[in-house]
Amino acid sequence: MTESERDFTIKSYIDYLSEKKLMGSKCKNCGATYVPVRKLCTKCYKANMEWMEMSGNGKIAAFTSITVGTPFFVEKGYNRDKPYCFSVIKLDEGPMVSGQLIGVNESKPETINIGMPVRATFIETDIKGETRVDLGFEPK
């Protein structure tokens, strides 16, 4: 399926992640970009979007170290003794997106800084025989 044939849906966004591509939508009218994708531009209210591949580069805008996680993260092995970090990243292209922060010392969040440069990575996890690809970020 080509990019022009894919609908601007979360399913398509997740399908791109499984292909290890960070894709967003860009308004052909005003140039606003969105990650995850949107069908309708919230700046000019037009539904004239196109797919845009993001570089994956950005900076940490916010993060938290989590010791009591969701069932999904508990199944991945995270707990009070092995926390994980979740982050909000401002991509170089402008949009903000969330993802797991990896390659940092989750037990010492004071070593992580707002504004720290990061790059996107794709995390493959096998849970109950099913492989899932999630978006993560690691320091540059």
LUMBABA-622285 format. One record per atom (N, C-alpha, C): residue number from 1; residue in one letter; x negated, y, z negated. Coordinates in steps of 0.001 Angstrom, whole numbers. Last residue first. Layout:
<atoms>
k, r, east, north, up
NUM, a, X, Y, Z
...
</atoms>
This chain:
<atoms>
k, r, east, north, up
140, k, -20998, 11159, -22090
140, k, -21902, 11194, -20932
140, k, -23324, 11080, -21398
139, p, -18937, 8987, -24068
139, p, -19823, 10146, -23932
139, p, -20703, 10023, -22699
138, e, -15940, 7670, -22553
138, e, -17188, 7478, -23277
138, e, -18061, 8707, -23081
137, f, -12536, 6693, -22552
137, f, -13542, 7717, -22276
137, f, -14764, 7432, -23113
136, g, -10061, 4652, -20864
136, g, -10882, 5028, -21998
136, g, -11854, 6120, -21580
135, l, -7111, 3143, -19886
135, l, -8024, 4246, -19678
135, l, -8764, 4540, -20976
134, d, -6777, -410, -19361
134, d, -6420, 842, -20020
134, d, -7480, 1888, -19727
133, v, -5504, -3266, -17994
133, v, -6532, -2241, -17827
133, v, -6003, -949, -18428
132, r, -5055, -6598, -19065
132, r, -4495, -5247, -18987
132, r, -5657, -4274, -18849
131, t, -4357, -9927, -18438
131, t, -5367, -8875, -18424
131, t, -4685, -7536, -18212
130, e, -2969, -12409, -20451
130, e, -2695, -11362, -19474
130, e, -3773, -10287, -19575
129, g, -3356, -14178, -22529
129, g, -3511, -14655, -21160
129, g, -3238, -13634, -20081
128, k, -3069, -12577, -24827
128, k, -2110, -13648, -24556
128, k, -2139, -14077, -23089
127, i, -4992, -10174, -23434
127, i, -4115, -10447, -24564
127, i, -3072, -11455, -24120
126, d, -7888, -8815, -22459
126, d, -7093, -10018, -22254
126, d, -6304, -10280, -23529
125, t, -8663, -5705, -21102
125, t, -8371, -6464, -22306
125, t, -7512, -7659, -21938
124, e, -10829, -3370, -19772
124, e, -10055, -4574, -19486
124, e, -9897, -5366, -20771
123, i, -10964, -6, -19367
123, i, -11127, -1044, -20374
123, i, -10211, -2215, -20031
122, f, -12777, 2236, -17568
122, f, -11590, 1392, -17517
122, f, -11838, 175, -18392
121, t, -13632, 5609, -18256
121, t, -14010, 4223, -18061
121, t, -12735, 3397, -18120
120, a, -14546, 9012, -17736
120, a, -13543, 7946, -17796
120, a, -14187, 6591, -17583
119, r, -16808, 10789, -19828
119, r, -16400, 10308, -18502
119, r, -15432, 9152, -18687
118, v, -17457, 13844, -21666
118, v, -17138, 12421, -21548
118, v, -16831, 12084, -20097
117, p, -18919, 16289, -23778
117, p, -18643, 15794, -22424
117, p, -18446, 14280, -22417
116, m, -17304, 17738, -26548
116, m, -18312, 16758, -26116
116, m, -17961, 16267, -24708
115, g, -15256, 19275, -27489
115, g, -16068, 19846, -26416
115, g, -17139, 18902, -25897
114, i, -15563, 18174, -30780
114, i, -14676, 18776, -29786
114, i, -15572, 19452, -28752
113, n, -17700, 15411, -31534
113, n, -17435, 16850, -31495
113, n, -16415, 17226, -30432
112, i, -18592, 12961, -33896
112, i, -17895, 13243, -32636
112, i, -17500, 14717, -32648
111, t, -19489, 12527, -36398
111, t, -20506, 12541, -35353
111, t, -19916, 12838, -33971
110, e, -17304, 12289, -37999
110, e, -18014, 13568, -38072
110, e, -19131, 13656, -37021
109, p, -16413, 9685, -37822
109, p, -15859, 10655, -36878
109, p, -16559, 12014, -36925
108, k, -17627, 6940, -38293
108, k, -18193, 8239, -38678
108, k, -17690, 9310, -37707
107, s, -16432, 4777, -37184
107, s, -16446, 4836, -38650
107, s, -17001, 6155, -39168
106, e, -16944, 5033, -34502
106, e, -15578, 5267, -34969
106, e, -15503, 5404, -36484
105, n, -19379, 6219, -32805
105, n, -19282, 5558, -34098
105, n, -17929, 5910, -34713
104, v, -18745, 5480, -29320
104, v, -19013, 6414, -30419
104, v, -18926, 5622, -31719
103, g, -17780, 3937, -27293
103, g, -19191, 4284, -27263
103, g, -19574, 5331, -28287
102, i, -14552, 5426, -26565
102, i, -15439, 4296, -26838
102, i, -16889, 4766, -26775
101, l, -11364, 6455, -27093
101, l, -12734, 6965, -27060
101, l, -13649, 5820, -27461
100, q, -8488, 5894, -25162
100, q, -9353, 5435, -26233
100, q, -10754, 6005, -26018
99, g, -6657, 8821, -24064
99, g, -7245, 7503, -23883
99, g, -8117, 7151, -25070
98, s, -4773, 11355, -22321
98, s, -5212, 10663, -23528
98, s, -5786, 9297, -23180
97, v, -5388, 14432, -20601
97, v, -4935, 13051, -20604
97, v, -5475, 12378, -21859
96, m, -4803, 17501, -18953
96, m, -5223, 16818, -20171
96, m, -4601, 15428, -20164
95, p, -6009, 18992, -15858
95, p, -5028, 18323, -16711
95, p, -5652, 17729, -17964
94, g, -8573, 20064, -14718
94, g, -7573, 20855, -15428
94, g, -6604, 20115, -16313
93, e, -10747, 18778, -13668
93, e, -9741, 19274, -12707
93, e, -8619, 20062, -13376
92, d, -12069, 17875, -15901
92, d, -12664, 18987, -15159
92, d, -11671, 19594, -14164
91, l, -9655, 17187, -18516
91, l, -10407, 16810, -17322
91, l, -10964, 18041, -16619
90, k, -9661, 17017, -21788
90, k, -9372, 18021, -20757
90, k, -10269, 17680, -19577
89, i, -8363, 14353, -23657
89, i, -9468, 14847, -22838
89, i, -8953, 15896, -21860
88, v, -7772, 13071, -26742
88, v, -7149, 13867, -25691
88, v, -8310, 14538, -24965
87, s, -8276, 9753, -28115
87, s, -8668, 11116, -27778
87, s, -7730, 11759, -26760
86, f, -8893, 7532, -30775
86, f, -8020, 7899, -29675
86, f, -8267, 9370, -29395
85, c, -11024, 5073, -32040
85, c, -10755, 6496, -31833
85, c, -9853, 6665, -30625
84, y, -10635, 2526, -34535
84, y, -10830, 2948, -33153
84, y, -10483, 4424, -33054
83, p, -12261, 649, -37232
83, p, -11313, 1622, -36673
83, p, -11575, 1868, -35189
82, k, -12680, -1906, -38929
82, k, -13139, -1618, -37572
82, k, -12134, -654, -36929
81, d, -11462, -2025, -41354
81, d, -12912, -2179, -41333
81, d, -13516, -1880, -39958
80, r, -8771, -1736, -40676
80, r, -9395, -772, -41590
80, r, -10917, -830, -41573
79, n, -8967, -2741, -37168
79, n, -8329, -2728, -38479
79, n, -9033, -1701, -39368
78, y, -8896, -4414, -33992
78, y, -9131, -3199, -34781
78, y, -8353, -3263, -36090
77, g, -8360, -6551, -32302
77, g, -9348, -6725, -33358
77, g, -9641, -5490, -34195
76, k, -6311, -6550, -30545
76, k, -7641, -6348, -29956
76, k, -8739, -6436, -31009
75, e, -4183, -6679, -32274
75, e, -4488, -7881, -31499
75, e, -5860, -7776, -30835
74, v, -4255, -4007, -33068
74, v, -4536, -5042, -34070
74, v, -4908, -6341, -33355
73, f, -3420, -2805, -30718
73, f, -4801, -2609, -31153
73, f, -5193, -3600, -32243
72, f, -733, -3768, -30651
72, f, -1631, -3968, -29512
72, f, -3090, -3850, -29945
71, p, 403, -2820, -33068
71, p, 179, -4258, -32869
71, p, -787, -4552, -31716
70, t, -1552, 133, -33944
70, t, -363, -508, -33375
70, t, -632, -2004, -33229
69, g, -3617, 448, -36920
69, g, -3197, 621, -35541
69, g, -1894, -40, -35188
68, v, -5266, 2062, -39165
68, v, -4077, 1215, -39165
68, v, -3418, 1418, -37804
67, t, -7338, 3754, -38504
67, t, -7664, 2524, -39245
67, t, -6482, 1573, -39345
66, i, -8549, 5940, -36105
66, i, -7366, 5230, -36590
66, i, -7771, 3923, -37255
65, s, -9608, 9148, -35620
65, s, -10091, 7806, -35919
65, s, -8960, 7075, -36644
64, t, -8821, 11377, -32967
64, t, -8576, 10886, -34312
64, t, -9152, 9489, -34438
63, f, -9247, 14431, -31085
63, f, -9423, 12998, -31296
63, f, -9042, 12660, -32728
62, a, -9337, 16847, -28409
62, a, -8866, 16407, -29729
62, a, -9121, 14912, -29846
61, a, -10864, 17317, -26201
61, a, -10054, 18425, -26702
61, a, -9544, 18125, -28105
60, i, -13846, 16431, -24700
60, i, -12915, 16086, -25764
60, i, -12198, 17346, -26233
59, k, -13952, 16913, -21153
59, k, -14457, 17202, -22492
59, k, -13385, 16851, -23515
58, g, -14745, 15083, -18110
58, g, -14022, 16061, -18908
58, g, -14697, 16273, -20246
57, n, -14375, 13066, -15198
57, n, -15227, 13853, -16093
57, n, -14390, 14872, -16848
56, g, -12781, 11940, -13335
56, g, -12934, 11211, -14589
56, g, -13815, 11933, -15587
55, s, -12035, 13035, -10947
55, s, -13443, 12650, -11105
55, s, -13647, 11780, -12339
54, m, -8947, 11809, -9570
54, m, -9684, 12640, -10511
54, m, -11124, 12136, -10623
53, e, -7257, 11875, -6545
53, e, -8143, 11095, -7412
53, e, -8958, 12053, -8270
52, m, -3916, 12623, -5990
52, m, -5264, 13195, -6078
52, m, -6091, 12322, -7014
51, w, -977, 12613, -3980
51, w, -1881, 11929, -4892
51, w, -3245, 12596, -4841
50, e, 1284, 15411, -3879
50, e, 394, 14469, -3214
50, e, -487, 13821, -4274
49, m, 4621, 16877, -3841
49, m, 3399, 16405, -4484
49, m, 2586, 15494, -3566
48, n, 6980, 18667, -4077
48, n, 6116, 18546, -2911
48, n, 4721, 18124, -3390
47, a, 9200, 19676, -5506
47, a, 8902, 18241, -5472
47, a, 8079, 17944, -4223
46, k, 8833, 22592, -7559
46, k, 8960, 21960, -6242
46, k, 8603, 20487, -6366
45, y, 8391, 24280, -9750
45, y, 9639, 23509, -9656
45, y, 9905, 22943, -8259
44, c, 6047, 25466, -10393
44, c, 6838, 26109, -9326
44, c, 8152, 25382, -9048
43, k, 5362, 24017, -12747
43, k, 4992, 25430, -12588
43, k, 5855, 26126, -11531
42, t, 5984, 21389, -12685
42, t, 6621, 22176, -13747
42, t, 6227, 23650, -13689
41, c, 6769, 19521, -9867
41, c, 5822, 20471, -10443
41, c, 6549, 21318, -11487
40, l, 7802, 16198, -10004
40, l, 8220, 17592, -9876
40, l, 7194, 18482, -10557
39, k, 6663, 13820, -10539
39, k, 7340, 13952, -9247
39, k, 7654, 15406, -8937
38, r, 3438, 13387, -11983
38, r, 4809, 13938, -12049
38, r, 5367, 14003, -10636
37, v, 966, 11238, -13531
37, v, 1630, 11897, -12407
37, v, 3011, 12434, -12767
36, p, -792, 11935, -16636
36, p, -255, 11091, -15578
36, p, 573, 11908, -14583
35, v, -1819, 14655, -14793
35, v, -2218, 13291, -15144
35, v, -1586, 12997, -16486
34, y, -1517, 17139, -12289
34, y, -916, 16436, -13424
34, y, -1489, 15031, -13564
33, t, -2107, 20451, -11018
33, t, -2406, 19021, -11067
33, t, -1887, 18419, -12359
32, a, -1025, 22990, -8756
32, a, -1065, 22453, -10118
32, a, -1308, 20942, -10066
31, g, -698, 24069, -6197
31, g, -1982, 23483, -6544
31, g, -2091, 22932, -7960
30, c, 1664, 24994, -5112
30, c, 911, 25903, -5990
30, c, -427, 25342, -6460
29, n, 2387, 23035, -3085
29, n, 2794, 24436, -3027
29, n, 1883, 25357, -3834
28, k, 1534, 20516, -3629
28, k, 1093, 21078, -2353
28, k, 1449, 22558, -2244
27, c, 423, 19488, -6719
27, c, 1495, 20195, -6007
27, c, 925, 20824, -4739
26, k, -834, 16317, -7334
26, k, -1153, 17729, -7090
26, k, -29, 18346, -6276
25, s, -1246, 13732, -9731
25, s, -485, 14332, -8638
25, s, -837, 15809, -8566
24, g, -3934, 11366, -10178
24, g, -2956, 12331, -10640
24, g, -2147, 12808, -9456
23, m, -5840, 8488, -11104
23, m, -5112, 9290, -10117
23, m, -4138, 10230, -10803
22, l, -8530, 6715, -11475
22, l, -7769, 7686, -12271
22, l, -7133, 8658, -11291
21, k, -8901, 3330, -10759
21, k, -8846, 4681, -10204
21, k, -8018, 5548, -11152
20, k, -8829, 548, -11100
20, k, -9930, 1352, -11637
20, k, -10063, 2698, -10933
19, e, -6581, -743, -10603
19, e, -7531, -704, -9482
19, e, -8770, 119, -9840
18, s, -5227, -171, -12866
18, s, -5643, -1560, -12699
18, s, -6610, -1703, -11519
17, l, -4673, 2511, -12300
17, l, -5615, 2192, -13371
17, l, -6124, 766, -13219
16, y, -2728, 2117, -10290
16, y, -4025, 2709, -9937
16, y, -5067, 2422, -11019
15, d, -679, 1099, -11923
15, d, -1230, 269, -10847
15, d, -2594, 804, -10409
14, i, -175, 3367, -13448
14, i, -755, 2192, -14104
14, i, -1346, 1235, -13064
13, y, 959, 4961, -11408
13, y, -210, 5439, -12155
13, y, -937, 4257, -12817
12, s, 3179, 3402, -10751
12, s, 2132, 3616, -9753
12, s, 845, 4087, -10413
11, k, 4565, 3636, -13213
11, k, 4162, 2323, -12712
11, k, 3051, 2468, -11682
10, i, 5106, 6348, -13283
10, i, 4134, 5818, -14241
10, i, 3677, 4432, -13803
9, t, 5286, 7645, -9900
9, t, 5864, 7048, -11103
9, t, 4750, 6589, -12033
8, f, 5617, 8603, -7058
8, f, 4978, 9308, -8164
8, f, 5643, 8866, -9464
7, d, 5190, 5799, -4852
7, d, 6022, 6782, -5538
7, d, 5230, 7423, -6666
6, r, 3072, 5294, -2085
6, r, 3334, 5072, -3510
6, r, 4180, 6206, -4074
5, e, 2414, 5994, 482
5, e, 3577, 5133, 310
5, e, 3944, 4921, -1156
4, s, 81, 7434, 360
4, s, 1284, 8161, 781
4, s, 2554, 7328, 608
3, e, -1763, 5422, -344
3, e, -1381, 6452, -1311
3, e, -89, 7154, -927
2, t, -613, 2181, 874
2, t, -1418, 3404, 948
2, t, -923, 4418, -73
1, m, -855, -1182, 0
1, m, 0, 0, 0
1, m, -900, 1245, 0
</atoms>
